[in-house]
Amino acid sequence: MNQITEQMLNHTSIRKYTDEPITQEQVDTIVQCAQMASTSSHFQAYSIIEVRDPAKREVLKECSGGQKWTVTAPLVLLFCADLHRSGKYFDGIDKDVLTNTECYTVAVIDAALAAQNAFTATESMGLGGVIVGGIRNDVQKLIDTFQLPEQVAPLFALCLGHPDDNPGLKPRLPQAIVHKIDTYTEDGNDEMMEEYNARVKDYYTERTRGKNTNTWSQQCGQLMMAKTRDEVGFVLRKNGFLGR
Ligand SMILES: Cc1cc2nc3c(=O)[nH]c(=O)nc-3n(C[C@H](O)[C@H](O)[C@H](O)COP(=O)(O)O)c2cc1C
């Protein structure tokens, strides 16, 4: 165990912040760390928009179904998959290639890795935050608000600040379900899942003082069905992604 692994093992999303601002030096370091994440073929196919404008923060809140930390967090970074820059600056490419699913996948992975690097850097400074994918409830509104050109897709916002909350660790799946060796086996999964579901039920029951008594299977099933966000695909196709 070292400082970094210890910090990573203590990760928990923070949705409440003190008024203390994040300094410009911290912001610069956070973005610098994001930029040093691994990136597919050095494409760096993402952009990060720092959202300062209160009106645009309100749009994030509205799009995310009222998640107020998009407004209250001292720092909000909007992560976008970006193939626009590739189309503009990569020499000699057939731009049609950027519409394929592989290019979209590359851009989303690049953005996610950059965001996690930013998040880890932030936590190393004693700060905390939460990723908000809920903004994808209205992708078109985000494209309009942030004037995203063709082939730039808003993915999620990273809301960051000085923690004013300590929600405790959320139990993860048993390692043996996630970590497999050589072959995708499912041996023992049902038993492990039963034990995990009981653990998560206890976690939610305690954290919500009995208001939510869901197991992991119940909670995730409900969340997945509550918002299928089928429009994301339609809007992204319209904006030059996922053509083939
Ligand atoms: C892509 C992505 C989107 C997320 N979207 C939201 C969100 O819209 N609202 C929210 O409160 N948390 C969101 N989260 C945070 C997760 O709910 C959280 O990471 C997960 O429940 C595990 O909890 P923990 O981070 O506290 O360990 C998101 C996380 C990821 C990776």
The ligand as a Tripos MOL2 file, in Angstrom:
@<TRIPOS>MOLECULE
LIG
   31    33     1     0     0
SMALL
NO_CHARGES

@<TRIPOS>ATOM
      1 C1        -19.9830    7.9000  -16.0060 C.3       1 LIG1
      2 C2        -20.5280    8.2040  -14.6180 C.ar      1 LIG1
      3 C3        -21.6840    8.9190  -14.4900 C.ar      1 LIG1
      4 C4        -22.1790    9.2430  -13.2190 C.ar      1 LIG1
      5 N1        -23.2830   10.0180  -13.1050 N.ar      1 LIG1
      6 C5        -23.7180   10.4130  -11.8860 C.ar      1 LIG1
      7 C6        -24.8000   11.3140  -11.7720 C.ar      1 LIG1
      8 O1        -25.3920   11.7480  -12.7520 O.2       1 LIG1
      9 N2        -25.1530   11.7190  -10.5270 N.ar      1 LIG1
     10 C7        -24.4940   11.2920   -9.4020 C.ar      1 LIG1
     11 O2        -24.8610   11.7140   -8.3100 O.2       1 LIG1
     12 N3        -23.4760   10.4100   -9.4820 N.ar      1 LIG1
     13 C8        -23.0650    9.9690  -10.6970 C.ar      1 LIG1
     14 N4        -21.9860    9.1360  -10.8120 N.ar      1 LIG1
     15 C9        -21.3050    8.6720   -9.5890 C.3       1 LIG1
     16 C10       -21.6940    7.2330   -9.2830 C.3       1 LIG1
     17 O3        -23.0300    7.1700   -8.8700 O.3       1 LIG1
     18 C11       -20.7660    6.6790   -8.2130 C.3       1 LIG1
     19 O4        -19.4330    6.7270   -8.6660 O.3       1 LIG1
     20 C12       -21.1190    5.2410   -7.8560 C.3       1 LIG1
     21 O5        -22.4020    5.1530   -7.3180 O.3       1 LIG1
     22 C13       -20.1370    4.6680   -6.8540 C.3       1 LIG1
     23 O6        -20.1290    5.4930   -5.6990 O.3       1 LIG1
     24 P1        -18.7650    6.1500   -5.1560 P.3       1 LIG1
     25 O7        -18.1680    6.9330   -6.2970 O.co2     1 LIG1
     26 O8        -19.1840    7.0430   -4.0320 O.co2     1 LIG1
     27 O9        -17.9010    5.0550   -4.7130 O.co2     1 LIG1
     28 C14       -21.5010    8.7850  -12.0640 C.ar      1 LIG1
     29 C15       -20.3220    8.0430  -12.2100 C.ar      1 LIG1
     30 C16       -19.8450    7.7570  -13.4730 C.ar      1 LIG1
     31 C17       -18.5570    6.9590  -13.6090 C.3       1 LIG1
@<TRIPOS>BOND
     1     1     2 1
     2     2     3 ar
     3     2    30 ar
     4     3     4 ar
     5     4     5 ar
     6     4    28 ar
     7     5     6 ar
     8     6     7 ar
     9     6    13 1
    10     7     8 2
    11     7     9 ar
    12     9    10 ar
    13    10    11 2
    14    10    12 ar
    15    12    13 ar
    16    13    14 ar
    17    14    15 1
    18    14    28 ar
    19    15    16 1
    20    16    17 1
    21    16    18 1
    22    18    19 1
    23    18    20 1
    24    20    21 1
    25    20    22 1
    26    22    23 1
    27    23    24 1
    28    24    25 2
    29    24    26 1
    30    24    27 1
    31    28    29 ar
    32    29    30 ar
    33    30    31 1
@<TRIPOS>SUBSTRUCTURE
     1 LIG1         1 GROUP 0 **** ****
